[in-house]
Amino acid sequence: MKRFLKDKRRLVFVGTFLAITFLAVSVMAAKITPEDKLRKAEELSIKASEMAANAKDSGDAEVAKKALELANEASLLVFEVASEAQKTGNNDLAQKAMNMANKVGAAITQIITTATYIARTSTEASSVAAAKEILRKAEEVQGLNKTTIQIALASGAVPPAEAYEPPEAPRFTIPVEEEPPIQDAEPASPV
């Protein structure tokens, strides 16, 4: 009996230790860096844009709905990054968040355009209703994206027009030597 209780204590101790270790590792693995969040947001917004284009071509409101879900997830990730930039005072991170929020905003605009197109051209009542629902939800996602941009601006990001740096002028040289000789040609026919 003592041996059974002793083995049971070991089993409980080892089980508890493994459970704590597993939870600690999973919690540490769940913490993604802001750069990873921005990368993921970019992937999601690109995929959302592609899905919105496909939905517009096919007139499929369900595909547009899935595109909006991806854009919403991307917008939430960028919002988290902008909030973190505000907490830490990291201007570079705020600028990256703002740039990504603009990209996500382009995807949201494309989804809105697609949903509007589907609502206007579809003959099925269910598709029209789904498109209107997409438009309503897209406005919420767009509001979150605008809030993200405001947070990024407050954290030190520069608006795109001000952050624009023109490309360097091309450097090439045209060899200029003497003027080419002028050759008079004889008239083709006497007039």
MODELLER restraints for C-alpha pairs under 7 A, 6 or more apart:
rsr = mdl.restraints
at = mdl.atoms
rsr.add(forms.Gaussian(group=physical.xy_distance, feature=features.Distance(at['CA:34:A'], at['CA:81:A']), mean=5.54, stdev=0.5))
rsr.add(forms.Gaussian(group=physical.xy_distance, feature=features.Distance(at['CA:37:A'], at['CA:77:A']), mean=5.79, stdev=0.5))
rsr.add(forms.Gaussian(group=physical.xy_distance, feature=features.Distance(at['CA:38:A'], at['CA:77:A']), mean=6.98, stdev=0.5))
rsr.add(forms.Gaussian(group=physical.xy_distance, feature=features.Distance(at['CA:38:A'], at['CA:78:A']), mean=6.29, stdev=0.5))
rsr.add(forms.Gaussian(group=physical.xy_distance, feature=features.Distance(at['CA:38:A'], at['CA:100:A']), mean=6.93, stdev=0.5))
rsr.add(forms.Gaussian(group=physical.xy_distance, feature=features.Distance(at['CA:41:A'], at['CA:74:A']), mean=4.20, stdev=0.5))
rsr.add(forms.Gaussian(group=physical.xy_distance, feature=features.Distance(at['CA:41:A'], at['CA:77:A']), mean=6.17, stdev=0.5))
rsr.add(forms.Gaussian(group=physical.xy_distance, feature=features.Distance(at['CA:41:A'], at['CA:78:A']), mean=6.67, stdev=0.5))
rsr.add(forms.Gaussian(group=physical.xy_distance, feature=features.Distance(at['CA:42:A'], at['CA:100:A']), mean=6.87, stdev=0.5))
rsr.add(forms.Gaussian(group=physical.xy_distance, feature=features.Distance(at['CA:44:A'], at['CA:70:A']), mean=5.61, stdev=0.5))
rsr.add(forms.Gaussian(group=physical.xy_distance, feature=features.Distance(at['CA:44:A'], at['CA:71:A']), mean=6.46, stdev=0.5))
rsr.add(forms.Gaussian(group=physical.xy_distance, feature=features.Distance(at['CA:44:A'], at['CA:74:A']), mean=5.76, stdev=0.5))
rsr.add(forms.Gaussian(group=physical.xy_distance, feature=features.Distance(at['CA:45:A'], at['CA:70:A']), mean=6.77, stdev=0.5))
rsr.add(forms.Gaussian(group=physical.xy_distance, feature=features.Distance(at['CA:45:A'], at['CA:71:A']), mean=5.51, stdev=0.5))
rsr.add(forms.Gaussian(group=physical.xy_distance, feature=features.Distance(at['CA:45:A'], at['CA:74:A']), mean=6.22, stdev=0.5))
rsr.add(forms.Gaussian(group=physical.xy_distance, feature=features.Distance(at['CA:45:A'], at['CA:104:A']), mean=5.44, stdev=0.5))
rsr.add(forms.Gaussian(group=physical.xy_distance, feature=features.Distance(at['CA:45:A'], at['CA:107:A']), mean=5.89, stdev=0.5))
rsr.add(forms.Gaussian(group=physical.xy_distance, feature=features.Distance(at['CA:48:A'], at['CA:67:A']), mean=4.33, stdev=0.5))
rsr.add(forms.Gaussian(group=physical.xy_distance, feature=features.Distance(at['CA:48:A'], at['CA:68:A']), mean=6.76, stdev=0.5))
rsr.add(forms.Gaussian(group=physical.xy_distance, feature=features.Distance(at['CA:48:A'], at['CA:70:A']), mean=5.70, stdev=0.5))
rsr.add(forms.Gaussian(group=physical.xy_distance, feature=features.Distance(at['CA:48:A'], at['CA:71:A']), mean=5.86, stdev=0.5))
rsr.add(forms.Gaussian(group=physical.xy_distance, feature=features.Distance(at['CA:48:A'], at['CA:107:A']), mean=6.36, stdev=0.5))
rsr.add(forms.Gaussian(group=physical.xy_distance, feature=features.Distance(at['CA:49:A'], at['CA:107:A']), mean=5.02, stdev=0.5))
rsr.add(forms.Gaussian(group=physical.xy_distance, feature=features.Distance(at['CA:49:A'], at['CA:110:A']), mean=6.57, stdev=0.5))
rsr.add(forms.Gaussian(group=physical.xy_distance, feature=features.Distance(at['CA:51:A'], at['CA:63:A']), mean=6.34, stdev=0.5))
rsr.add(forms.Gaussian(group=physical.xy_distance, feature=features.Distance(at['CA:51:A'], at['CA:64:A']), mean=6.58, stdev=0.5))
rsr.add(forms.Gaussian(group=physical.xy_distance, feature=features.Distance(at['CA:51:A'], at['CA:67:A']), mean=5.53, stdev=0.5))
rsr.add(forms.Gaussian(group=physical.xy_distance, feature=features.Distance(at['CA:52:A'], at['CA:64:A']), mean=5.32, stdev=0.5))
rsr.add(forms.Gaussian(group=physical.xy_distance, feature=features.Distance(at['CA:52:A'], at['CA:67:A']), mean=5.93, stdev=0.5))
rsr.add(forms.Gaussian(group=physical.xy_distance, feature=features.Distance(at['CA:52:A'], at['CA:110:A']), mean=6.51, stdev=0.5))
rsr.add(forms.Gaussian(group=physical.xy_distance, feature=features.Distance(at['CA:52:A'], at['CA:111:A']), mean=5.35, stdev=0.5))
rsr.add(forms.Gaussian(group=physical.xy_distance, feature=features.Distance(at['CA:52:A'], at['CA:114:A']), mean=6.23, stdev=0.5))
rsr.add(forms.Gaussian(group=physical.xy_distance, feature=features.Distance(at['CA:55:A'], at['CA:61:A']), mean=6.53, stdev=0.5))
rsr.add(forms.Gaussian(group=physical.xy_distance, feature=features.Distance(at['CA:55:A'], at['CA:63:A']), mean=5.43, stdev=0.5))
rsr.add(forms.Gaussian(group=physical.xy_distance, feature=features.Distance(at['CA:55:A'], at['CA:64:A']), mean=5.45, stdev=0.5))
rsr.add(forms.Gaussian(group=physical.xy_distance, feature=features.Distance(at['CA:55:A'], at['CA:114:A']), mean=6.94, stdev=0.5))
rsr.add(forms.Gaussian(group=physical.xy_distance, feature=features.Distance(at['CA:56:A'], at['CA:114:A']), mean=5.13, stdev=0.5))
rsr.add(forms.Gaussian(group=physical.xy_distance, feature=features.Distance(at['CA:56:A'], at['CA:118:A']), mean=6.91, stdev=0.5))
rsr.add(forms.Gaussian(group=physical.xy_distance, feature=features.Distance(at['CA:59:A'], at['CA:118:A']), mean=5.67, stdev=0.5))
rsr.add(forms.Gaussian(group=physical.xy_distance, feature=features.Distance(at['CA:61:A'], at['CA:118:A']), mean=6.96, stdev=0.5))
rsr.add(forms.Gaussian(group=physical.xy_distance, feature=features.Distance(at['CA:61:A'], at['CA:127:A']), mean=5.89, stdev=0.5))
rsr.add(forms.Gaussian(group=physical.xy_distance, feature=features.Distance(at['CA:61:A'], at['CA:130:A']), mean=6.19, stdev=0.5))
rsr.add(forms.Gaussian(group=physical.xy_distance, feature=features.Distance(at['CA:61:A'], at['CA:131:A']), mean=5.93, stdev=0.5))
rsr.add(forms.Gaussian(group=physical.xy_distance, feature=features.Distance(at['CA:64:A'], at['CA:111:A']), mean=6.52, stdev=0.5))
rsr.add(forms.Gaussian(group=physical.xy_distance, feature=features.Distance(at['CA:64:A'], at['CA:115:A']), mean=6.90, stdev=0.5))
rsr.add(forms.Gaussian(group=physical.xy_distance, feature=features.Distance(at['CA:65:A'], at['CA:134:A']), mean=6.13, stdev=0.5))
rsr.add(forms.Gaussian(group=physical.xy_distance, feature=features.Distance(at['CA:68:A'], at['CA:111:A']), mean=6.63, stdev=0.5))
rsr.add(forms.Gaussian(group=physical.xy_distance, feature=features.Distance(at['CA:68:A'], at['CA:138:A']), mean=6.79, stdev=0.5))
rsr.add(forms.Gaussian(group=physical.xy_distance, feature=features.Distance(at['CA:71:A'], at['CA:104:A']), mean=6.58, stdev=0.5))
rsr.add(forms.Gaussian(group=physical.xy_distance, feature=features.Distance(at['CA:71:A'], at['CA:107:A']), mean=6.83, stdev=0.5))
rsr.add(forms.Gaussian(group=physical.xy_distance, feature=features.Distance(at['CA:71:A'], at['CA:108:A']), mean=6.43, stdev=0.5))
rsr.add(forms.Gaussian(group=physical.xy_distance, feature=features.Distance(at['CA:72:A'], at['CA:141:A']), mean=5.78, stdev=0.5))
rsr.add(forms.Gaussian(group=physical.xy_distance, feature=features.Distance(at['CA:74:A'], at['CA:104:A']), mean=6.88, stdev=0.5))
rsr.add(forms.Gaussian(group=physical.xy_distance, feature=features.Distance(at['CA:75:A'], at['CA:101:A']), mean=6.92, stdev=0.5))
rsr.add(forms.Gaussian(group=physical.xy_distance, feature=features.Distance(at['CA:75:A'], at['CA:104:A']), mean=6.49, stdev=0.5))
rsr.add(forms.Gaussian(group=physical.xy_distance, feature=features.Distance(at['CA:75:A'], at['CA:145:A']), mean=5.88, stdev=0.5))
rsr.add(forms.Gaussian(group=physical.xy_distance, feature=features.Distance(at['CA:78:A'], at['CA:97:A']), mean=5.81, stdev=0.5))
rsr.add(forms.Gaussian(group=physical.xy_distance, feature=features.Distance(at['CA:78:A'], at['CA:100:A']), mean=6.92, stdev=0.5))
rsr.add(forms.Gaussian(group=physical.xy_distance, feature=features.Distance(at['CA:78:A'], at['CA:101:A']), mean=6.34, stdev=0.5))
rsr.add(forms.Gaussian(group=physical.xy_distance, feature=features.Distance(at['CA:79:A'], at['CA:148:A']), mean=5.11, stdev=0.5))
rsr.add(forms.Gaussian(group=physical.xy_distance, feature=features.Distance(at['CA:81:A'], at['CA:97:A']), mean=6.20, stdev=0.5))
rsr.add(forms.Gaussian(group=physical.xy_distance, feature=features.Distance(at['CA:82:A'], at['CA:94:A']), mean=5.62, stdev=0.5))
rsr.add(forms.Gaussian(group=physical.xy_distance, feature=features.Distance(at['CA:82:A'], at['CA:97:A']), mean=5.51, stdev=0.5))
rsr.add(forms.Gaussian(group=physical.xy_distance, feature=features.Distance(at['CA:82:A'], at['CA:148:A']), mean=6.24, stdev=0.5))
rsr.add(forms.Gaussian(group=physical.xy_distance, feature=features.Distance(at['CA:82:A'], at['CA:151:A']), mean=6.23, stdev=0.5))
rsr.add(forms.Gaussian(group=physical.xy_distance, feature=features.Distance(at['CA:82:A'], at['CA:152:A']), mean=5.45, stdev=0.5))
rsr.add(forms.Gaussian(group=physical.xy_distance, feature=features.Distance(at['CA:83:A'], at['CA:151:A']), mean=6.90, stdev=0.5))
rsr.add(forms.Gaussian(group=physical.xy_distance, feature=features.Distance(at['CA:85:A'], at['CA:91:A']), mean=6.92, stdev=0.5))
rsr.add(forms.Gaussian(group=physical.xy_distance, feature=features.Distance(at['CA:85:A'], at['CA:93:A']), mean=5.61, stdev=0.5))
rsr.add(forms.Gaussian(group=physical.xy_distance, feature=features.Distance(at['CA:85:A'], at['CA:94:A']), mean=5.26, stdev=0.5))
rsr.add(forms.Gaussian(group=physical.xy_distance, feature=features.Distance(at['CA:85:A'], at['CA:155:A']), mean=6.61, stdev=0.5))
rsr.add(forms.Gaussian(group=physical.xy_distance, feature=features.Distance(at['CA:86:A'], at['CA:155:A']), mean=5.00, stdev=0.5))
rsr.add(forms.Gaussian(group=physical.xy_distance, feature=features.Distance(at['CA:89:A'], at['CA:155:A']), mean=6.28, stdev=0.5))
rsr.add(forms.Gaussian(group=physical.xy_distance, feature=features.Distance(at['CA:91:A'], at['CA:155:A']), mean=6.21, stdev=0.5))
rsr.add(forms.Gaussian(group=physical.xy_distance, feature=features.Distance(at['CA:91:A'], at['CA:156:A']), mean=4.96, stdev=0.5))
rsr.add(forms.Gaussian(group=physical.xy_distance, feature=features.Distance(at['CA:91:A'], at['CA:157:A']), mean=5.99, stdev=0.5))
rsr.add(forms.Gaussian(group=physical.xy_distance, feature=features.Distance(at['CA:94:A'], at['CA:152:A']), mean=4.82, stdev=0.5))
rsr.add(forms.Gaussian(group=physical.xy_distance, feature=features.Distance(at['CA:94:A'], at['CA:155:A']), mean=5.95, stdev=0.5))
rsr.add(forms.Gaussian(group=physical.xy_distance, feature=features.Distance(at['CA:94:A'], at['CA:156:A']), mean=6.40, stdev=0.5))
rsr.add(forms.Gaussian(group=physical.xy_distance, feature=features.Distance(at['CA:94:A'], at['CA:157:A']), mean=5.28, stdev=0.5))
rsr.add(forms.Gaussian(group=physical.xy_distance, feature=features.Distance(at['CA:95:A'], at['CA:152:A']), mean=6.67, stdev=0.5))
rsr.add(forms.Gaussian(group=physical.xy_distance, feature=features.Distance(at['CA:95:A'], at['CA:157:A']), mean=4.37, stdev=0.5))
rsr.add(forms.Gaussian(group=physical.xy_distance, feature=features.Distance(at['CA:95:A'], at['CA:158:A']), mean=6.58, stdev=0.5))
rsr.add(forms.Gaussian(group=physical.xy_distance, feature=features.Distance(at['CA:97:A'], at['CA:152:A']), mean=6.56, stdev=0.5))
rsr.add(forms.Gaussian(group=physical.xy_distance, feature=features.Distance(at['CA:98:A'], at['CA:149:A']), mean=5.43, stdev=0.5))
rsr.add(forms.Gaussian(group=physical.xy_distance, feature=features.Distance(at['CA:98:A'], at['CA:152:A']), mean=5.62, stdev=0.5))
rsr.add(forms.Gaussian(group=physical.xy_distance, feature=features.Distance(at['CA:98:A'], at['CA:157:A']), mean=6.75, stdev=0.5))
rsr.add(forms.Gaussian(group=physical.xy_distance, feature=features.Distance(at['CA:101:A'], at['CA:145:A']), mean=6.19, stdev=0.5))
rsr.add(forms.Gaussian(group=physical.xy_distance, feature=features.Distance(at['CA:101:A'], at['CA:148:A']), mean=6.90, stdev=0.5))
rsr.add(forms.Gaussian(group=physical.xy_distance, feature=features.Distance(at['CA:101:A'], at['CA:149:A']), mean=6.42, stdev=0.5))
rsr.add(forms.Gaussian(group=physical.xy_distance, feature=features.Distance(at['CA:105:A'], at['CA:142:A']), mean=6.82, stdev=0.5))
rsr.add(forms.Gaussian(group=physical.xy_distance, feature=features.Distance(at['CA:105:A'], at['CA:145:A']), mean=6.63, stdev=0.5))
rsr.add(forms.Gaussian(group=physical.xy_distance, feature=features.Distance(at['CA:108:A'], at['CA:138:A']), mean=6.77, stdev=0.5))
rsr.add(forms.Gaussian(group=physical.xy_distance, feature=features.Distance(at['CA:108:A'], at['CA:142:A']), mean=6.67, stdev=0.5))
rsr.add(forms.Gaussian(group=physical.xy_distance, feature=features.Distance(at['CA:112:A'], at['CA:135:A']), mean=5.95, stdev=0.5))
rsr.add(forms.Gaussian(group=physical.xy_distance, feature=features.Distance(at['CA:112:A'], at['CA:138:A']), mean=6.59, stdev=0.5))
rsr.add(forms.Gaussian(group=physical.xy_distance, feature=features.Distance(at['CA:115:A'], at['CA:131:A']), mean=4.88, stdev=0.5))
rsr.add(forms.Gaussian(group=physical.xy_distance, feature=features.Distance(at['CA:115:A'], at['CA:134:A']), mean=6.49, stdev=0.5))
rsr.add(forms.Gaussian(group=physical.xy_distance, feature=features.Distance(at['CA:115:A'], at['CA:135:A']), mean=6.30, stdev=0.5))
rsr.add(forms.Gaussian(group=physical.xy_distance, feature=features.Distance(at['CA:116:A'], at['CA:131:A']), mean=6.89, stdev=0.5))
rsr.add(forms.Gaussian(group=physical.xy_distance, feature=features.Distance(at['CA:118:A'], at['CA:128:A']), mean=6.71, stdev=0.5))
rsr.add(forms.Gaussian(group=physical.xy_distance, feature=features.Distance(at['CA:118:A'], at['CA:131:A']), mean=6.31, stdev=0.5))
rsr.add(forms.Gaussian(group=physical.xy_distance, feature=features.Distance(at['CA:119:A'], at['CA:128:A']), mean=4.54, stdev=0.5))
rsr.add(forms.Gaussian(group=physical.xy_distance, feature=features.Distance(at['CA:119:A'], at['CA:131:A']), mean=5.44, stdev=0.5))
rsr.add(forms.Gaussian(group=physical.xy_distance, feature=features.Distance(at['CA:119:A'], at['CA:132:A']), mean=6.70, stdev=0.5))
rsr.add(forms.Gaussian(group=physical.xy_distance, feature=features.Distance(at['CA:122:A'], at['CA:128:A']), mean=6.32, stdev=0.5))
